[in-house]
Amino acid sequence: TGTVESAVRSGLTDTIDALSKQIARAAEKTVRLMAEFRNKYPNETTEIDAALESAADFGKLLEQLVSNDLPRFEAHFKESLNQNTIHEVVAFNAFLDSRRQDIVNRIGEINLSLAGIEYNAGRHIQLEHQNSTDLDVRQFGTDLRACSEGTIGDDDQYSEQKYLQVARLIERFRGRDGYTTLDERWTAKVTDVRNWFTFSASEKWTETGEEFEHFTDSGGKSGGQKEKLAYTILAAALAFQFGLASGNGAGKNAGSGRSFRFVVIDEAFGRGSDESARYGLELFQRMKLQLLIVTPLQKIHVIEPFVSHVGFVANTNGDDSQLRNMTIQEYRDERDRRA
């Protein structure tokens, strides 16, 4: 009898130990799954712990999901993602791309003007553009395309993963907690399509179109050369702005017709060389621009041949500014009298 009792007790103990281990493993797995669920859905489980004591709370959450019949809304979710979110992202991408194309087209128009402006004997300047290598800009383009790639015409692609791609992008636009200022700067940077390009200039032979020199920046150039390049590009941009780029170029027929082409230049010639200032003024004169030039007196001898009136501003005591207007001939007569 004692032997039988001992055998039964041993068998029961082994069974209890085995079941206890199974229960422990099941409890461990359950807690792990609870933790994974909380990590995946933190907003829905803020008040639920990953513990066996929270089983009832998880049960209530399951009942809520079932009672709301959320699986039934999966098709509606995909439809909304398609018709609203994804389409809006596609439209936003198309809008930015159209602004990018505007820049490309405008450079083409400005280059028409530049082709008619002799930069050096027998040569002219052309603007060139390349895609930016900036990491933020390139990654933004990749992320924006990823939100819509493979979706048009493929309903299976409207998944939660696609939604999360869009959500991450929108979250940065709105500003993440703790990164609001950083995200604002990022948004301003990547959505300004001018930052999608790097620009350079090429000096070409007008007759053959062959490149004489390439400028990625103005480094290594003298002050006069930098100013001359800047005036040339400015003149071409003005030609485009005033609609002078059509036909044979701004440098050749810009003077035909009558139109309002008023430009204010504030101290543009103050620090430059006389030669580069004269080059810019001759260029603007060929374009028949109406100039208002604000400049210190030391440049009046350069500007004088290109203006018809002058206005002298004086403030002797520092609290009483006075303006005196006179024609260029009146200025010359008074200058000669005081010589």
BELPE-V564787 format. One record per residue. RES is the residue in three letters. SS is DSSP state (~ for helix, > for strand, _ for the rest). PHI is phi in whole degrees, 0 to 359 (999 if undefined). PSI is psi in whole degrees, -180 to 180 (* if undefined). Layout:
res:RES ss:SS phi:PHI psi:PSI
res:RES ss:SS phi:PHI psi:PSI
//
This chain:
res:THR ss:_ phi:999 psi:-45
res:GLY ss:~ phi:298 psi:-37
res:THR ss:~ phi:293 psi:-42
res:VAL ss:~ phi:295 psi:-44
res:GLU ss:~ phi:299 psi:-41
res:SER ss:~ phi:294 psi:-40
res:ALA ss:~ phi:294 psi:-41
res:VAL ss:~ phi:296 psi:-44
res:ARG ss:~ phi:298 psi:-41
res:SER ss:~ phi:296 psi:-41
res:GLY ss:~ phi:294 psi:-42
res:LEU ss:~ phi:296 psi:-40
res:THR ss:~ phi:297 psi:-44
res:ASP ss:~ phi:298 psi:-41
res:THR ss:~ phi:295 psi:-44
res:ILE ss:~ phi:297 psi:-43
res:ASP ss:~ phi:298 psi:-43
res:ALA ss:~ phi:296 psi:-44
res:LEU ss:~ phi:294 psi:-37
res:SER ss:~ phi:297 psi:-41
res:LYS ss:~ phi:294 psi:-40
res:GLN ss:~ phi:298 psi:-42
res:ILE ss:~ phi:296 psi:-41
res:ALA ss:~ phi:295 psi:-43
res:ARG ss:~ phi:295 psi:-40
res:ALA ss:~ phi:296 psi:-41
res:ALA ss:~ phi:296 psi:-43
res:GLU ss:~ phi:298 psi:-43
res:LYS ss:~ phi:295 psi:-40
res:THR ss:~ phi:297 psi:-45
res:VAL ss:~ phi:296 psi:-39
res:ARG ss:~ phi:296 psi:-43
res:LEU ss:~ phi:295 psi:-37
res:MET ss:~ phi:299 psi:-44
res:ALA ss:~ phi:296 psi:-42
res:GLU ss:~ phi:296 psi:-40
res:PHE ss:~ phi:296 psi:-42
res:ARG ss:~ phi:296 psi:-39
res:ASN ss:~ phi:293 psi:-35
res:LYS ss:~ phi:282 psi:-33
res:TYR ss:_ phi:231 psi:68
res:PRO ss:_ phi:295 psi:-35
res:ASN ss:_ phi:293 psi:-34
res:GLU ss:_ phi:277 psi:-12
res:THR ss:_ phi:234 psi:27
res:THR ss:_ phi:298 psi:-29
res:GLU ss:_ phi:253 psi:15
res:ILE ss:_ phi:241 psi:128
res:ASP ss:_ phi:269 psi:157
res:ALA ss:_ phi:274 psi:78
res:ALA ss:_ phi:209 psi:155
res:LEU ss:~ phi:299 psi:-29
res:GLU ss:~ phi:295 psi:-16
res:SER ss:~ phi:265 psi:10
res:ALA ss:~ phi:302 psi:-39
res:ALA ss:~ phi:295 psi:-38
res:ASP ss:~ phi:294 psi:-41
res:PHE ss:~ phi:295 psi:-35
res:GLY ss:~ phi:296 psi:-41
res:LYS ss:~ phi:295 psi:-39
res:LEU ss:~ phi:296 psi:-40
res:LEU ss:~ phi:296 psi:-44
res:GLU ss:~ phi:299 psi:-39
res:GLN ss:~ phi:295 psi:-42
res:LEU ss:~ phi:296 psi:-42
res:VAL ss:~ phi:292 psi:-43
res:SER ss:~ phi:293 psi:-32
res:ASN ss:~ phi:283 psi:-11
res:ASP ss:_ phi:55 psi:45
res:LEU ss:~ phi:300 psi:-37
res:PRO ss:~ phi:304 psi:-29
res:ARG ss:~ phi:293 psi:-22
res:PHE ss:~ phi:269 psi:5
res:GLU ss:~ phi:299 psi:-44
res:ALA ss:~ phi:296 psi:-40
res:HIS ss:~ phi:294 psi:-37
res:PHE ss:~ phi:299 psi:-46
res:LYS ss:~ phi:297 psi:-39
res:GLU ss:~ phi:294 psi:-43
res:SER ss:~ phi:294 psi:-40
res:LEU ss:~ phi:298 psi:-38
res:ASN ss:~ phi:289 psi:-56
res:GLN ss:~ phi:284 psi:-26
res:ASN ss:~ phi:251 psi:-77
res:THR ss:~ phi:300 psi:-55
res:ILE ss:~ phi:297 psi:-45
res:HIS ss:~ phi:297 psi:-36
res:GLU ss:~ phi:292 psi:-38
res:VAL ss:~ phi:295 psi:-42
res:VAL ss:~ phi:299 psi:-42
res:ALA ss:~ phi:295 psi:-40
res:PHE ss:~ phi:296 psi:-43
res:ASN ss:~ phi:298 psi:-42
res:ALA ss:~ phi:294 psi:-38
res:PHE ss:~ phi:297 psi:-48
res:LEU ss:~ phi:297 psi:-39
res:ASP ss:~ phi:294 psi:-35
res:SER ss:~ phi:293 psi:-36
res:ARG ss:~ phi:294 psi:-37
res:ARG ss:~ phi:297 psi:-43
res:GLN ss:~ phi:293 psi:-32
res:ASP ss:~ phi:301 psi:-42
res:ILE ss:~ phi:296 psi:-44
res:VAL ss:~ phi:300 psi:-45
res:ASN ss:~ phi:295 psi:-39
res:ARG ss:~ phi:293 psi:-39
res:ILE ss:~ phi:298 psi:-39
res:GLY ss:~ phi:299 psi:-41
res:GLU ss:~ phi:294 psi:-43
res:ILE ss:~ phi:295 psi:-36
res:ASN ss:~ phi:295 psi:-30
res:LEU ss:~ phi:298 psi:-41
res:SER ss:~ phi:292 psi:-44
res:LEU ss:~ phi:298 psi:-32
res:ALA ss:~ phi:296 psi:-24
res:GLY ss:_ phi:265 psi:4
res:ILE ss:_ phi:249 psi:117
res:GLU ss:_ phi:284 psi:113
res:TYR ss:_ phi:279 psi:-50
res:ASN ss:> phi:227 psi:169
res:ALA ss:_ phi:305 psi:116
res:GLY ss:_ phi:78 psi:8
res:ARG ss:> phi:226 psi:155
res:HIS ss:> phi:220 psi:170
res:ILE ss:> phi:257 psi:142
res:GLN ss:> phi:230 psi:138
res:LEU ss:> phi:273 psi:142
res:GLU ss:> phi:231 psi:153
res:HIS ss:> phi:225 psi:146
res:GLN ss:> phi:227 psi:158
res:ASN ss:> phi:293 psi:139
res:SER ss:_ phi:294 psi:146
res:THR ss:_ phi:262 psi:6
res:ASP ss:_ phi:299 psi:131
res:LEU ss:~ phi:295 psi:-41
res:ASP ss:~ phi:298 psi:-45
res:VAL ss:~ phi:295 psi:-45
res:ARG ss:~ phi:294 psi:-42
res:GLN ss:~ phi:293 psi:-38
res:PHE ss:~ phi:299 psi:-44
res:GLY ss:~ phi:299 psi:-41
res:THR ss:~ phi:295 psi:-45
res:ASP ss:~ phi:295 psi:-39
res:LEU ss:~ phi:294 psi:-42
res:ARG ss:~ phi:293 psi:-36
res:ALA ss:~ phi:296 psi:-27
res:CYS ss:~ phi:292 psi:-25
res:SER ss:~ phi:240 psi:-13
res:GLU ss:_ phi:296 psi:136
res:GLY ss:_ phi:74 psi:16
res:THR ss:_ phi:253 psi:-37
res:ILE ss:_ phi:295 psi:119
res:GLY ss:_ phi:83 psi:6
res:ASP ss:_ phi:229 psi:94
res:ASP ss:~ phi:297 psi:-29
res:ASP ss:~ phi:294 psi:-16
res:GLN ss:~ phi:278 psi:-12
res:TYR ss:_ phi:278 psi:75
res:SER ss:_ phi:252 psi:174
res:GLU ss:~ phi:296 psi:-33
res:GLN ss:~ phi:299 psi:-41
res:LYS ss:~ phi:295 psi:-39
res:TYR ss:~ phi:298 psi:-42
res:LEU ss:~ phi:295 psi:-34
res:GLN ss:~ phi:298 psi:-45
res:VAL ss:~ phi:293 psi:-42
res:ALA ss:~ phi:298 psi:-40
res:ARG ss:~ phi:296 psi:-38
res:LEU ss:~ phi:292 psi:-45
res:ILE ss:~ phi:295 psi:-35
res:GLU ss:~ phi:299 psi:-38
res:ARG ss:~ phi:289 psi:-35
res:PHE ss:~ phi:298 psi:-41
res:ARG ss:~ phi:286 psi:-31
res:GLY ss:_ phi:104 psi:112
res:ARG ss:_ phi:286 psi:154
res:ASP ss:_ phi:301 psi:126
res:GLY ss:_ phi:85 psi:-9
res:TYR ss:_ phi:231 psi:24
res:THR ss:~ phi:301 psi:-50
res:THR ss:~ phi:296 psi:-43
res:LEU ss:~ phi:299 psi:-43
res:ASP ss:~ phi:289 psi:-32
res:GLU ss:~ phi:297 psi:-44
res:ARG ss:~ phi:295 psi:-40
res:TRP ss:~ phi:297 psi:-45
res:THR ss:~ phi:298 psi:-46
res:ALA ss:~ phi:299 psi:-35
res:LYS ss:~ phi:287 psi:-52
res:VAL ss:~ phi:281 psi:-22
res:THR ss:_ phi:267 psi:-4
res:ASP ss:_ phi:270 psi:104
res:VAL ss:~ phi:295 psi:-15
res:ARG ss:~ phi:297 psi:-28
res:ASN ss:~ phi:282 psi:-5
res:TRP ss:~ phi:280 psi:-6
res:PHE ss:> phi:237 psi:156
res:THR ss:> phi:242 psi:140
res:PHE ss:> phi:245 psi:150
res:SER ss:> phi:212 psi:171
res:ALA ss:> phi:232 psi:146
res:SER ss:> phi:233 psi:127
res:GLU ss:> phi:269 psi:120
res:LYS ss:> phi:239 psi:152
res:TRP ss:> phi:287 psi:126
res:THR ss:_ phi:296 psi:-36
res:GLU ss:_ phi:287 psi:-41
res:THR ss:_ phi:253 psi:-20
res:GLY ss:_ phi:80 psi:1
res:GLU ss:_ phi:286 psi:147
res:GLU ss:> phi:282 psi:133
res:PHE ss:> phi:263 psi:-42
res:GLU ss:> phi:204 psi:148
res:HIS ss:> phi:242 psi:134
res:PHE ss:> phi:244 psi:111
res:THR ss:_ phi:272 psi:-23
res:ASP ss:_ phi:202 psi:-175
res:SER ss:_ phi:263 psi:12
res:GLY ss:_ phi:297 psi:142
res:GLY ss:_ phi:84 psi:-3
res:LYS ss:_ phi:262 psi:151
res:SER ss:_ phi:288 psi:166
res:GLY ss:~ phi:302 psi:-41
res:GLY ss:~ phi:295 psi:-39
res:GLN ss:~ phi:293 psi:-40
res:LYS ss:~ phi:298 psi:-44
res:GLU ss:~ phi:295 psi:-41
res:LYS ss:~ phi:297 psi:-43
res:LEU ss:~ phi:296 psi:-42
res:ALA ss:~ phi:296 psi:-43
res:TYR ss:~ phi:296 psi:-38
res:THR ss:~ phi:296 psi:-47
res:ILE ss:~ phi:291 psi:-38
res:LEU ss:~ phi:299 psi:-44
res:ALA ss:~ phi:298 psi:-41
res:ALA ss:~ phi:294 psi:-40
res:ALA ss:~ phi:295 psi:-40
res:LEU ss:~ phi:295 psi:-39
res:ALA ss:~ phi:300 psi:-42
res:PHE ss:~ phi:294 psi:-44
res:GLN ss:~ phi:298 psi:-37
res:PHE ss:_ phi:266 psi:9
res:GLY ss:_ phi:72 psi:34
res:LEU ss:_ phi:259 psi:5
res:ALA ss:_ phi:277 psi:-14
res:SER ss:_ phi:283 psi:166
res:GLY ss:_ phi:79 psi:-130
res:ASN ss:_ phi:263 psi:10
res:GLY ss:_ phi:104 psi:158
res:ALA ss:~ phi:292 psi:-30
res:GLY ss:~ phi:283 psi:-16
res:LYS ss:~ phi:254 psi:-42
res:ASN ss:~ phi:234 psi:22
res:ALA ss:_ phi:294 psi:-21
res:GLY ss:_ phi:276 psi:-6
res:SER ss:_ phi:287 psi:141
res:GLY ss:_ phi:80 psi:176
res:ARG ss:_ phi:236 psi:132
res:SER ss:_ phi:202 psi:164
res:PHE ss:_ phi:272 psi:116
res:ARG ss:_ phi:226 psi:61
res:PHE ss:> phi:276 psi:130
res:VAL ss:> phi:225 psi:132
res:VAL ss:> phi:258 psi:126
res:ILE ss:> phi:242 psi:113
res:ASP ss:> phi:260 psi:105
res:GLU ss:_ phi:55 psi:32
res:ALA ss:_ phi:292 psi:-27
res:PHE ss:_ phi:254 psi:8
res:GLY ss:_ phi:297 psi:-42
res:ARG ss:_ phi:250 psi:-6
res:GLY ss:_ phi:280 psi:171
res:SER ss:_ phi:285 psi:157
res:ASP ss:~ phi:298 psi:-38
res:GLU ss:~ phi:296 psi:-47
res:SER ss:~ phi:291 psi:-36
res:ALA ss:~ phi:296 psi:-42
res:ARG ss:~ phi:295 psi:-39
res:TYR ss:~ phi:299 psi:-46
res:GLY ss:~ phi:297 psi:-43
res:LEU ss:~ phi:293 psi:-39
res:GLU ss:~ phi:296 psi:-38
res:LEU ss:~ phi:295 psi:-46
res:PHE ss:~ phi:294 psi:-33
res:GLN ss:~ phi:294 psi:-41
res:ARG ss:~ phi:297 psi:-28
res:MET ss:_ phi:275 psi:-2
res:LYS ss:_ phi:58 psi:42
res:LEU ss:_ phi:280 psi:146
res:GLN ss:> phi:266 psi:109
res:LEU ss:> phi:259 psi:140
res:LEU ss:> phi:243 psi:109
res:ILE ss:> phi:254 psi:124
res:VAL ss:> phi:257 psi:119
res:THR ss:_ phi:206 psi:152
res:PRO ss:_ phi:294 psi:163
res:LEU ss:~ phi:296 psi:-26
res:GLN ss:~ phi:293 psi:-13
res:LYS ss:~ phi:256 psi:7
res:ILE ss:~ phi:296 psi:-31
res:HIS ss:~ phi:291 psi:-26
res:VAL ss:~ phi:279 psi:-39
res:ILE ss:~ phi:280 psi:-28
res:GLU ss:~ phi:313 psi:-46
res:PRO ss:~ phi:292 psi:-11
res:PHE ss:~ phi:250 psi:2
res:VAL ss:_ phi:236 psi:157
res:SER ss:_ phi:251 psi:-21
res:HIS ss:> phi:223 psi:153
res:VAL ss:> phi:230 psi:150
res:GLY ss:> phi:233 psi:114
res:PHE ss:> phi:270 psi:127
res:VAL ss:> phi:252 psi:126
res:ALA ss:> phi:230 psi:144
res:ASN ss:_ phi:217 psi:78
res:THR ss:_ phi:297 psi:-47
res:ASN ss:_ phi:267 psi:-3
res:GLY ss:_ phi:87 psi:-3
res:ASP ss:_ phi:223 psi:18
res:ASP ss:_ phi:209 psi:83
res:SER ss:_ phi:285 psi:138
res:GLN ss:> phi:229 psi:142
res:LEU ss:> phi:241 psi:130
res:ARG ss:> phi:239 psi:121
res:ASN ss:> phi:261 psi:141
res:MET ss:> phi:203 psi:156
res:THR ss:> phi:287 psi:164
res:ILE ss:~ phi:296 psi:-32
res:GLN ss:~ phi:290 psi:-40
res:GLU ss:~ phi:297 psi:-39
res:TYR ss:~ phi:298 psi:-44
res:ARG ss:~ phi:295 psi:-41
res:ASP ss:~ phi:297 psi:-44
res:GLU ss:~ phi:291 psi:-37
res:ARG ss:~ phi:297 psi:-42
res:ASP ss:~ phi:293 psi:-36
res:ARG ss:~ phi:294 psi:-33
res:ARG ss:~ phi:272 psi:-7
res:ALA ss:_ phi:292 psi:*
//
